[in-house]
């Protein structure tokens, strides 16, 4: 996988769709000005968080929900190393103590044909404070555990994701059930 780092982007998924990087490129941003989640909801993306999009070979539309699960599973398995107990919540959330710590957004990029698929991951890592409307609903690794090294965690998530994407749908579902799905 090739890593491309940016200080500030509108959204890592949007960037992947517009610049059309090579398959297995990982786009990483320090901040996003228009990060988004399911149903175009805004994703709070200040400095300190980990915001990535992984560009994948084309997956059929029936695989999209499993891409969300694969991304969530890679995050959940990575968080286990911090002795946290992550929970996967259908269709695209990772929770710690019933608060959202990560969101996953998968998409197929289509022109005249499906060109590639992407998995976007927004992970609240080293965030101290959330806007009023997110308090009680969102958390960060720093608030729940301690400050973490985003580069090490990025490497861990990408490596876990590579392994998870080699599984079939049934194996992904079985592993996700271990995290409460």
HUBEL-V877992 format. One record per run of one state. SS is the DSSP state (H for helix, E for strand, L for the rest). FROM is the first residue (numbers start at 1). TO is the last residue. If there is no record, write none. Layout:
BEGIN
SS_FROM_TO ; SS_FROM_TO
END
This chain:
BEGIN
L_1_1 ; E_2_9 ; L_10_11 ; H_12_19 ; L_20_24 ; E_25_32 ; L_33_35 ; E_36_36 ; L_37_37 ; H_38_40 ; L_41_41 ; E_42_42 ; L_43_49 ; E_50_56 ; L_57_60 ; H_61_82 ; L_83_86 ; E_87_89 ; L_90_92 ; E_93_96 ; L_97_98 ; E_99_110 ; L_111_113 ; E_114_123 ; L_124_131 ; H_132_134 ; E_135_135 ; L_136_137 ; E_138_138 ; L_139_140 ; H_141_144 ; L_145_149 ; H_150_164 ; L_165_168 ; H_169_177 ; L_178_181
END
